[in-house]
């Protein structure tokens, strides 16, 4: 299983970026994909997740209303659309895959649930 995040870059505050997470070796529609970020000197933070069929999604409070998550299973790719970016969104963003089945209305962003991790992509938001 391989995951590769891409699409990061430098953007001004208020701008937008779309990150992509390309997955290989995964059974389509089976894995939840989570996005996580880590800023220098800070702990890793869960950002958003989407279940295999796309029916359950979750966003951290810090990005709710600004970020959206979607997936194209035909392309084995998950997207994180980031709008209204703020300097505090600056971090390395990574995607990860979980085989956990989530009951309830939402997937979760608990790091131990995620078994496969990809390399991240840097997002820098200037003020």
GUGURO-499133 format. One line per 8 residues: number of its first residue (from 1); their letters; for each residue z, y, x of N, C-alpha, C. Coordinates in steps of 0.02 Angstrom, whole numbers, padded with zeros to 5 digits. Atoms other than C-alpha are relative to their C-alpha. Layout:
NUM = A = Z,Y,X,Z,Y,X,Z,Y,X; ...
This chain:
1 = XXXXXXXX = 00000,-00059,00042,00000,00000,00000,00000,00062,00044; 00003,-00062,-00038,-00049,00169,00067,-00005,00059,-00048; 00002,-00061,00039,-00020,00341,-00005,-00015,00057,00048; 00018,-00057,-00042,-00095,00500,00063,-00001,00063,-00042; -00001,-00065,00034,-00051,00674,00003,-00046,00049,00037; 00043,-00051,-00029,-00173,00816,00031,-00003,00060,-00046; 00009,-00059,00041,-00214,00989,-00031,00047,00057,00016; -00046,-00054,-00017,-00076,01090,00049,-00035,00055,00037
9 = XXXXXXXX = 00028,-00057,-00036,-00102,01256,00133,00045,00060,-00004; -00036,-00064,00002,-00049,01436,00146,-00025,00040,-00060; 00018,-00038,00060,-00047,01538,-00014,00051,00056,-00010; -00045,-00055,00015,00027,01703,-00069,00042,-00016,-00061; -00042,00008,00059,00168,01710,-00193,-00039,00018,-00063; 00037,-00009,00062,00101,01696,-00369,-00064,-00040,-00003; 00062,00038,-00003,-00045,01590,-00312,00009,-00072,-00023; 00001,00069,00024,-00090,01411,-00351,-00029,-00047,00054
17 = XXXXXXXX = 00028,00054,-00041,-00125,01249,-00259,00000,-00063,-00042; -00001,00066,00031,-00170,01075,-00317,00004,-00052,00054; -00009,00055,-00047,-00104,00929,-00219,-00028,-00064,-00030; 00025,00065,00021,-00182,00757,-00227,00038,-00055,00037; -00030,00059,-00031,-00102,00589,-00193,-00047,-00058,-00012; 00046,00056,00006,-00229,00454,-00158,00036,-00064,00019; -00035,00063,-00010,-00163,00278,-00173,-00049,-00057,00009; 00041,00060,-00009,-00237,00117,-00109,00047,-00060,00004
25 = XXXXXXXX = -00040,00060,-00002,-00174,-00059,-00128,00048,-00007,-00059; -00044,00002,00058,-00085,-00022,-00293,-00037,-00028,-00060; 00029,00023,00063,-00115,-00107,-00458,-00003,00061,-00047; 00008,-00058,00044,-00184,00025,-00575,00047,-00004,-00059; -00042,-00008,00060,-00071,00085,-00714,00068,-00033,00008; -00062,00037,-00007,00077,-00007,-00640,00055,00040,00034; -00049,-00036,-00039,00162,00115,-00525,00013,00070,-00025; -00018,-00071,00009,00256,00274,-00559,-00010,00035,00067
33 = XXXXXXXX = 00009,-00040,-00060,00209,00408,-00435,00046,00061,-00004; -00044,-00058,-00003,00336,00538,-00384,-00021,00047,00056; 00010,-00051,-00052,00316,00699,-00289,00068,00025,00023; -00062,-00024,-00030,00453,00753,-00171,-00018,00054,00051; 00011,-00051,-00051,00472,00899,-00053,00062,00008,00043; -00056,-00012,-00046,00577,00941,00097,-00015,00062,00041; 00005,-00061,-00038,00601,01112,00170,00042,-00007,00064; -00038,00005,-00063,00665,01137,00348,00074,00012,-00012
41 = XXXXXXXX = -00072,-00008,00006,00852,01112,00355,00029,-00018,-00067; -00024,00017,00067,00863,01053,00175,-00012,-00074,-00014; 00009,00069,00020,00878,00886,00091,-00065,-00008,-00041; 00059,00014,00040,00730,00803,00009,00016,00011,-00074; -00009,-00017,00071,00708,00859,-00171,-00056,-00031,-00041; 00050,00025,00046,00619,00771,-00312,-00031,00056,-00039; 00036,-00054,00034,00487,00880,-00392,-00026,-00021,-00068; 00030,00021,00062,00394,00782,-00524,-00020,-00073,00005
49 = XXXXXXXX = 00022,00070,00000,00345,00606,-00576,-00041,-00013,-00062; 00041,00021,00056,00223,00518,-00690,-00006,-00075,00002; 00003,00073,00003,00224,00338,-00748,-00072,-00024,00003; 00066,00029,-00012,00079,00218,-00726,-00051,00019,-00053; 00046,-00017,00053,00002,00251,-00895,-00002,00073,-00017; -00002,-00073,00011,00044,00435,-00890,00042,00021,-00060; -00035,-00016,00061,00154,00423,-01043,00067,00034,00011; -00065,-00030,-00014,00314,00480,-00959,-00006,00044,00062
57 = XXXXXXXX = 00002,-00047,-00056,00332,00631,-00847,00067,00036,00004; -00062,-00037,-00010,00473,00731,-00775,-00011,00053,00053; 00003,-00053,-00049,00492,00894,-00683,00070,00024,00016; -00064,-00030,-00019,00637,00964,-00586,00005,00069,-00031; -00010,-00066,00031,00712,01121,-00662,-00032,00056,00041; 00025,-00053,-00044,00655,01221,-00512,-00075,00011,-00006; 00073,-00007,00006,00472,01191,-00552,-00025,-00004,-00072; 00020,00009,00070,00472,01166,-00740,-00034,00063,-00025
65 = XXXXXXXX = 00038,-00056,00026,00344,01275,-00825,-00051,00028,00050; 00047,-00024,-00051,00251,01307,-00662,-00043,-00056,00029; 00036,00057,-00028,00199,01135,-00600,-00018,-00049,-00056; 00018,00054,00045,00105,01001,-00696,-00023,-00059,00041; 00020,00061,-00034,00072,00821,-00648,-00047,-00039,-00044; 00049,00040,00038,-00074,00712,-00700,-00026,-00055,00046; 00027,00054,-00041,-00161,00556,-00643,-00067,-00022,-00027; 00065,00029,00016,-00336,00482,-00641,00001,-00070,00028
73 = XXXXXXXX = -00007,00069,-00024,-00313,00295,-00631,-00066,-00029,00024; 00065,00024,-00023,-00499,00267,-00611,-00011,00018,00074; 00005,-00021,-00069,-00484,00361,-00447,00062,-00016,00040; -00064,00015,-00034,-00309,00298,-00405,00029,00063,00032; -00023,-00064,-00027,-00259,00479,-00383,00046,00035,-00049; -00047,-00041,00040,-00113,00583,-00446,-00004,00071,00027; 00006,-00070,-00018,-00120,00771,-00447,00064,00038,-00017; -00055,-00047,00014,00015,00904,-00437,-00030,00070,00001
81 = XXXXXXXX = 00025,-00068,00006,-00047,01071,-00501,00059,00047,00005; -00056,-00046,-00012,00066,01208,-00435,-00024,00071,-00012; 00016,-00069,00018,00054,01379,-00515,00060,00045,00011; -00053,-00049,-00008,00154,01538,-00494,00045,-00018,00059; -00039,00022,-00058,00209,01482,-00323,00045,00054,00027; -00051,-00045,-00026,00363,01559,-00245,00013,-00018,00073; -00017,00017,-00069,00417,01570,-00063,00047,-00059,00006; -00047,00056,-00003,00555,01447,-00101,-00033,-00068,-00015
89 = XXXXXXXX = 00037,00063,00007,00421,01317,-00142,-00027,-00025,00066; 00024,00020,-00066,00378,01311,00043,00036,-00063,00022; -00028,00065,-00020,00403,01132,00102,-00057,-00047,00018; 00048,00056,-00006,00317,00972,00153,00005,-00041,-00063; 00003,00038,00062,00263,00884,-00005,-00027,-00070,00013; 00020,00070,-00009,00252,00695,-00009,-00003,-00034,-00068; 00002,00040,00060,00206,00569,-00141,00026,-00070,00017; -00029,00066,-00009,00288,00400,-00166,-00012,-00041,-00064
97 = XXXXXXXX = 00013,00045,00056,00265,00248,-00278,00060,-00042,-00016; -00057,00039,00024,00394,00157,-00383,-00024,-00054,-00048; 00014,00054,00048,00384,-00011,-00471,00053,-00003,-00055; -00054,00001,00049,00537,00031,-00573,-00028,00015,-00069; 00018,-00013,00069,00516,00023,-00761,00053,00045,-00030; -00047,-00050,00025,00594,00174,-00843,00003,-00004,-00076; -00010,-00005,00072,00667,00162,-01017,00012,00073,-00016; -00009,-00070,00018,00688,00322,-01113,-00065,00038,00003
105 = XXXXXXXX = 00059,-00043,00006,00570,00468,-01119,-00029,00024,00066; 00021,-00030,-00063,00557,00511,-00935,00003,-00050,00057; -00010,00034,-00063,00528,00437,-00764,00054,00039,00038; -00054,-00031,-00038,00657,00480,-00633,-00019,00010,00073; 00016,-00017,-00070,00657,00553,-00459,00057,-00020,00046; -00052,00027,-00043,00785,00443,-00375,-00033,-00033,00059; 00035,00026,-00059,00728,00409,-00197,00004,-00076,00009; -00003,00073,-00010,00792,00229,-00192,-00047,-00039,-00046
113 = XXXXXXXX = 00047,00034,00046,00675,00187,-00338,-00069,-00006,00031; 00068,-00005,-00026,00523,00228,-00232,-00006,-00042,00063; 00005,00049,-00052,00468,00088,-00120,-00053,00018,00053; 00054,-00017,-00045,00312,00162,-00041,-00006,00075,00006; 00003,-00072,-00013,00298,00332,00039,-00060,00016,00043; 00056,-00022,-00040,00152,00427,00107,00019,00059,00044; -00011,-00059,-00042,00138,00563,00238,-00010,00062,-00043; 00000,-00059,00041,00162,00736,00172,-00054,00050,00018
121 = XXXXXXX = 00045,-00056,-00013,00060,00894,00162,00040,00064,-00004; -00039,-00060,-00004,00127,01064,00208,-00024,00052,-00051; 00013,-00055,00045,00137,01199,00076,00041,00060,00024; -00034,-00060,-00022,00179,01374,00135,-00018,00057,-00046; 00010,-00055,00046,00202,01517,00014,00027,00063,00032; -00021,-00063,-00031,00207,01691,00088,00019,00051,-00053; -00023,-00051,00048,00296,01836,00005,-00042,00063,00005
